[in-house]
Amino acid sequence: MLNTAIKAARGAGAIINRASLDLDLLKVTAKSPRDFVTEVDLAAEASIIETLLGAYPGHGILAEESGHAHGAKDSDHVWIIDPLDGTTNFIHGFPVYAVSIALAVRGQVQQAVVYDPTRNDLFYASKGRGAFLNDKRLRVSRRTRLAEGLIGTGFPFRKGDDYKLYLQMFEAVMKSSAGLRRPGAAALDLCYVAAGYTDGFFETGLSPWDVAAGSLLITEAGGLVGNFTGEADFLHQREVVAGNPKIYGQMVALLAPFTQVKPGVDAPGAAPSSAPAGPEEALARTQVAQPAEKKAPVRIRKSTAAPGNPDDAGRSS
């Protein structure tokens, strides 16, 4: 399954790289103010879905542009796809964007691939087998003090975003850290935490396809991911904080007052208990808020048996 995801990601990356050679010819449509989609997003997504369903026709699909229009509607296996994370960067020629593909099995992310086509960097992970960049094992940073940490984030850009709340969060983190960075592609931001380039990350307003793959890369690299109160139900709660274990704890303490998650409320998109659930709804049900006493996110135990390359990783998945 990991090999199939890698194949799909590289195929989409080839489409993106070809289009990047002549950005003036792109057809760009605004889904909402400052939220764009291009024909490249659509072509890359179609290519990914074709590859995945060609290998696994019984699996479900949750994709940024087409939702769950493709694939089986009641499968335990759901591919979560962002064909081009960082579209705004892409259409401006700013070379920070990526393809993100994750496989969730009964709501738990098991496989993850994030491909940066501009650098030919392939981030990948299988649950319990570690995280890798190309053929190099990834580990989160060892910094222990937030005051020395470099933190990634994202800025508000959609209509209805709470800019005043963002400014309060930015101020709190800026005063407490060594610096903030906003590259503009959340999937890569999470990979950078896994690789130790940054020590932590936080953002609100994110969708499952933005964070699914990157979250597994972080936990497999020894880090932690959760919502602003430190609970593990971040995938559908539209807020996420991540970091190495020491930095993560300090960031949760700092960001908890800004949480928008209401304990006990179903995740957005979750189907009523009497309604049949499609892939998106089934995934959402597994990510609803946990009881208040369960504050620590699950940390995945890593085995010592790790793949030396993507092909080996795929055979064991």
C-alpha positions, -999 to +999 in steps of 0.1 A: +000+000+000+029+024+008+044+016-026+011+024-043+009+057-025+044+066-035+037+058-071+006+079-070+024+108-053+052+108-079+028+107-107+010+137-094+043+154-088+052+150-125+019+167-135+027+196-111+063+200-123+052+201-159+026+228-152+051+248-132+071+254-163+044+278-177+023+292-149+009+319-172-012+293-189-029+280-157-066+283-153-072+294-118-106+294-100-114+308-066-133+283-044-137+312-020-118+345-014-081+337-013-087+300-016-078+288-051-080+257-072-063+251-105-066+226-133-034+212-120-050+204-086-078+186-105-055+167-128-032+156-100-061+145-079-076+125-108-042+108-114-038+099-077-073+084-075-069+064-107-037+049-093-051+041-059-084+027-070-066+008-098-047-011-071-075-011-044-109-007-060-127-016-027-111+013-008-127+046+000-115+081-010-116+114+008-100+141-014-098+178-012-114+186-045-139+158-050-146+148-014-158+111-013-173+111-047-150+082-057-143+048-042-163+026-020-186+044+004-184+019+033-148+007+033-127+006+065-098+017+043-099+054+033-073+073+013-070+109+024-057+130-005-044+166-010-032+167-046-015+200-042-011+215-008+001+250-011-018+260-043-014+297-036+023+293-035+022+272-067+003+297-088+028+324-077+059+303-085+068+302-048+084+267-046+068+254-014+040+229-021+035+192-019+014+161-027-001+145+005-016+110+006-025+091+037-043+058+043-066+055+073-078+021+084-108+022+106-100+059+113-064+054+122-037+066+098-015+037+088+004+049+058+017+084+048+034+099+019+042+136+013+061+144-019+078+177-026+081+178-064+104+209-065+131+192-044+122+156-053+119+150-015+098+120-005+087+118+031+070+085+040+060+065+070+042+032+079+027+030+114+051+013+137+080+013+112+094+048+115+095+079+093+118+086+064+130+113+040+142+095+009+164+068+025+172+087+058+154+079+091+138+110+106+138+121+142+122+151+157+146+177+172+161+174+207+155+210+219+138+211+253+130+248+257+103+266+237+124+298+241+150+282+218+125+266+194+117+275+158+079+271+153+060+267+121+024+281+117-002+292+092-019+325+088-057+330+085-068+336+049-104+324+046-135+345+050-148+342+086-114+334+101-109+350+135-080+373+129-080+388+164-077+353+179-049+345+155-030+377+165-033+368+202-019+333+195+009+347+173+018+371+201+019+344+227+041+321+206+063+348+193+071+360+228+078+325+240+099+311+211+130+318+190+109+326+159+079+318+138+079+306+101+049+304+077+060+285+045+024+281+033+019+243+030+008+225+061+017+191+049+053+201+045+052+221+078+044+189+096+072+170+077+096+197+088+087+190+124+093+153+118+127+160+102+137+183+131+139+214+108+114+231+131+107+222+167+069+226+167+039+237+146+004+250+152-025+261+130-063+263+130-088+259+101-070+228+087-089+199+070-081+161+073-062+161+040-039+189+053-027+170+083-034+132+080-001+122+064+021+147+082+007+136+116+019+100+111+053+112+100+056+132+132+046+104+156+068+079+138+097+104+141+091+105+179+070+135+182+034+143+194+004+157+177-029+168+192-054+197+194-047+228+215-057+210+247-035+181+241-061+156+231-057+133+201-089+143+182-072+168+159-080+154+125-115+168+123-113+195+149-097+221+127-068+229+151-035+211+155-004+215+175+027+193+170+063+191+182+089+171+199+077+158+232+092+186+253+082+215+230+048+200+224+039+201+261+050+237+264+030+247+233-002+229+246+001+249+278+004+281+258-023+274+233-050+257+254-067+290+262-073+295+225-090+261+218-123+261+199-129+224+205-159+216+227-156+182+245-183+158+237-194+174+204-192+153+173-166+162+148-177+183+118-192+160+091-199+131+115-231+113+106-260+108+131-258+074+147-288+062+128-275+073+094-253+052+071-217+065+071-196+071+040-158+072+042-156+108+054-183+103+081-168+070+093-134+087+096-150+116+115-167+093+140-134+079+151-120+113+157-146+129+180-134+145+212-122+121+239-133+123+276-117+153+294-094+132+315-076+118+284-053+148+278-023+131+262-024+121+226-015+085+217+022+081+210+029+053+185+055+028+196+081+023+169+096-010+161+133-014+154+126-030+121+125-001+097+125-001+059+157+009+042+139+023+012+104+029+000+102-004-018+111-024+012+086-004+033+059-012+009+064-049+009+059-051+046+028-030+047 
